[in-house]
Amino acid sequence: MGAALERLRRQLQGEPADAPGPAVRKGLGARALLAVCAVLLLVWSVPLMLVLNRADSSVKVPVQLVHDQKSRTITLSDRVRRALNEGHADLSAVAALIGDRTTPEDMKKVLERTMQDHDRYQSMYVLGADGEILARAGDGPHHEDGKGPSKQAIEVTGEGGKKPVVTATAQAPGRGGAAVVGEFRIEFVNALLGRQGMGEVRVVDAKGRVIGGDSGYIAFEKAPSHMSSLLATKQANATVQRGGAVRVAAVAPFSGGGAAKSLQWSLASWQPASGLAIPEYSLQNRTVLAGLLGLTAAAACLGWLHIVVVRPLRALAGQAEALAAGDRKTVLFPRHHDEVGAVVRSLELIRQQLQGQPRKRDGGSRTPPASEGTEAPPCSSSTPCSWCARPFC
């Protein structure tokens, strides 16, 4: 820009636009300077996010956190077992009422009233000894035609489908082997598992297959491999698992009596140690936060400099060079009322002065504008013109 202004100054003194200007030594460009600053800031921010203060697999997990994971898993396992036992008890009470009903309409009313009072069922029906459904309420039953009531109080079917079917059966007294069957909503079981501070929770059957969970899972898939050793113990236990990631894991089989005991289910839970209140991970999180804040501030500041300062200055330099090269037709107008805009306004004044200069004639002589009926006398290029009162004619 300085070189362009020097050329414009000489043009105002009478030099042609194609006259060579002063030699300009090329230096580091503004965008290159911003790139160097960005690299320096990245050298500071990236190690904070990825390298410094990283907690490894040797981090010490307090024993109290392990005991807390175990006790909460046991409590949640007992809660699921009690909920299934309560569901079977409700079916037994319904079966006692069904024994006095003789018509399908009366039995259906009892089933519908029970489903309204308890949202744990997705389907209820009265199954005869020959496998015929005498009355039903709710969704369509998952029952094989011709198959009589199950001898198990609670069982799991539906293998190969998208959802496990947990079915409870209660014999109806005085009805010749008929029984009341209720199918639990798997969402009801999963809702019991949603507890804060426990990480991932899964209900696993005796074969190590997943029946339910508090987050996404596939029905009847194998339990995670890192939980296999704990599940094999068949007793409540908790440990710290180390390897690629440090985890606190616990298992708790169903204990106590009731109809759900025959399921032999276990509750498994695990969560990464990085989410617990451990000093090593707290320091790592603060270091990563500092790196992210530094990276964000660098991107915001350098981006602002490029948009507000560098790009307008580069455009201004291009306009000054074009004006110095002889472009007199492009009008220069400021886009913003700042320092760059002030320079653009000055360049526009220079353009108007250059545009108002008469063009050189042959031999360097200049001819003043003639008024009507008067012949303009010749003027010297070395003295101001007495005709038009301009320094150059």
C-alpha positions, -999 to 999 in steps of 0.1 A, spaced: 0 0 0 29 24 8 44 17 -27 10 23 -43 6 56 -25 41 67 -36 32 60 -72 0 80 -68 20 109 -53 43 109 -84 13 107 -107 -2 138 -91 31 156 -98 28 147 -135 44 113 -140 25 88 -162 7 59 -146 30 34 -163 61 49 -147 80 24 -126 74 27 -89 97 22 -59 111 -13 -53 90 -32 -27 106 -59 -5 81 -87 -1 77 -98 36 55 -121 56 19 -118 45 -9 -111 69 -26 -144 64 8 -162 68 12 -143 101 -22 -155 113 -13 -190 103 19 -188 124 0 -175 154 -25 -203 150 2 -229 149 18 -215 181 -15 -215 199 -22 -250 188 12 -261 201 0 -248 235 -36 -261 234 -34 -295 218 -10 -310 245 -34 -299 272 -62 -318 256 -44 -349 246 -11 -353 264 -7 -336 298 -22 -348 331 -36 -380 315 -49 -406 340 -38 -441 331 -49 -476 341 -30 -473 374 -54 -448 388 -65 -455 424 -102 -460 429 -114 -455 464 -128 -486 481 -159 -468 491 -169 -462 455 -166 -500 448 -188 -508 479 -213 -482 468 -216 -497 433 -222 -531 449 -248 -521 474 -268 -501 448 -267 -530 424 -280 -554 452 -308 -529 460 -318 -526 424 -318 -563 419 -341 -568 449 -364 -541 435 -368 -559 401 -374 -592 419 -401 -577 441 -418 -560 412 -421 -593 394 -434 -610 425 -460 -583 430 -471 -589 394 -475 -626 400 -494 -619 432 -519 -596 413 -525 -624 388 -532 -648 416 -558 -624 430 -573 -621 395 -574 -659 391 -593 -662 423 -619 -637 409 -620 -654 376 -629 -687 393 -664 -673 401 -670 -659 366 -687 -682 341 -690 -660 310 -662 -646 288 -677 -611 292 -674 -612 330 -638 -625 328 -629 -598 303 -642 -571 326 -620 -583 354 -590 -584 331 -596 -549 317 -600 -535 352 -568 -551 363 -549 -536 333 -563 -502 341 -551 -504 377 -516 -518 369 -496 -506 339 -470 -534 342 -489 -557 318 -491 -554 280 -515 -583 277 -537 -605 300 -558 -635 291 -575 -666 305 -560 -698 291 -579 -730 292 -563 -764 299 -566 -772 262 -547 -741 251 -578 -721 241 -580 -684 251 -612 -679 269 -610 -641 274 -583 -615 269 -575 -578 273 -547 -556 260 -524 -564 231 -524 -597 212 -510 -625 233 -477 -642 224 -490 -677 229 -487 -708 208 -520 -723 197 -529 -755 214 -504 -752 242 -518 -753 277 -508 -731 307 -472 -732 317 -462 -750 350 -437 -722 358 -449 -692 377 -427 -668 356 -408 -676 324 -392 -658 295 -402 -665 258 -399 -647 225 -363 -657 217 -354 -646 182 -378 -616 183 -371 -579 190 -384 -580 226 -382 -606 254 -417 -617 266 -418 -621 304 -449 -642 312 -465 -649 346 -490 -677 351 -515 -682 380 -538 -712 382 -575 -703 384 -591 -725 411 -622 -745 401 -618 -740 364 -604 -774 354 -567 -764 349 -574 -730 334 -550 -702 343 -547 -664 341 -516 -654 321 -501 -619 322 -473 -607 299 -452 -580 314 -442 -549 294 -404 -551 289 -404 -513 292 -418 -517 328 -387 -538 337 -363 -514 319 -379 -484 338 -369 -500 371 -332 -499 360 -330 -462 354 -309 -450 383 -285 -421 383 -249 -428 392 -248 -465 383 -236 -463 347 -248 -492 324 -273 -516 339 -284 -550 324 -307 -578 335 -290 -611 326 -306 -646 327 -290 -678 338 -274 -683 303 -257 -650 303 -282 -634 279 -294 -598 282 -331 -596 290 -334 -559 298 -313 -527 303 -315 -490 311 -301 -481 276 -299 -495 241 -294 -533 239 -303 -562 217 -326 -588 231 -310 -621 241 -275 -608 232 -246 -621 252 -236 -600 282 -204 -579 277 -172 -600 279 -158 -579 307 -187 -590 329 -184 -627 323 -161 -635 352 -183 -616 377 -215 -633 364 -198 -667 368 -195 -662 405 -233 -664 410 -231 -641 440 -231 -604 447 -197 -590 440 -179 -558 428 -145 -551 414 -123 -526 396 -117 -537 360 -85 -523 344 -73 -525 308 -82 -502 280 -105 -483 304 -109 -484 342 -144 -495 352 -162 -502 384 -184 -532 379 -208 -551 401 -233 -581 399 -262 -591 421 -282 -623 415 -319 -625 425 -320 -634 462 -350 -641 484 -381 -660 477 -411 -655 455 -421 -665 420 -393 -646 404 -366 -666 422 -370 -694 396 -358 -671 368 -322 -671 382 -317 -636 368 -287 -614 378 -283 -577 377 -250 -564 362 -239 -528 364 -207 -510 354 -195 -474 348 -162 -459 338 -140 -446 366 -135 -413 347 -171 -403 356 -164 -407 393 -151 -382 418 -114 -393 416 -87 -366 419 -67 -379 389 -97 -377 365 -107 -343 379 -73 -329 371 -74 -344 336 -108 -329 330 -97 -295 341 -66 -297 318 -87 -307 289 -111 -279 296 -82 -254 296 -70 -267 263 -105 -265 248 -109 -229 260 -76 -220 246 -84 -235 213 -118 -218 212 -103 -184 221 -76 -188 195 -101 -197 168 -124 -168 177 -97 -142 180 -78 -152 149 -110 -156 129 -121 -121 140 -87 -106 130 -90 -123 96 -125 -110 90 -123 -76 105 -87 -66 98 -68 -88 74 -94 -92 47 -103 -55 45 -66 -45 44 -60 -70 16 -89 -56 -4 -77 -20 3 -42 -29 -9 -57 -43 -41 -77 -11 -47 -46 11 -41 -25 -10 -65 -52 -9 -92 -56 29 -88 -18 33 -90 -18 11 -121 -42 35 -140 -77 24 -130 -96 57 -128 -131 44 -134 -137 22 -104 -153 43 -77 -139 36 -42 -164 38 -14 -159 27 23 -178 -2 36 -172 5 73 -166 36 93 -132 26 106 -96 32 98 -98 12 66 -128 32 56 -109 65 62 -81 53 39 -106 43 12 -122 78 14 -87 93 9 -80 71 -20 -113 81 -36 -103 118 -33 -70 110 -50 -89 91 -77 -110 122 -84 -80 144 -85 -63 121 -110 -94 118 -130 -97 156 -132 -62 159 -146 -61 166 -184 -44 139 -204 -9 146 -219 -8 155 -255 20 148 -280 53 163 -270 41 168 -235 22 200 -243 -11 206 -225 -42 223 -239 -66 241 -215 -103 239 -220 -116 266 -243 -146 287 -235 -172 294 -261 -160 319 -287 -125 321 -272 -94 303 -283 -74 289 -254 -38 300 -254 -11 275 -250 2 271 -215 36 259 -203 39 227 -184 65 244 -161 42 272 -148 6 273 -136 -19 280 -163 -32 315 -163 -63 304 -183 -77 277 -161 -58 285 -129 -47 248 -126 -12 237 -119 -12 214 -149 -32 219 -181 
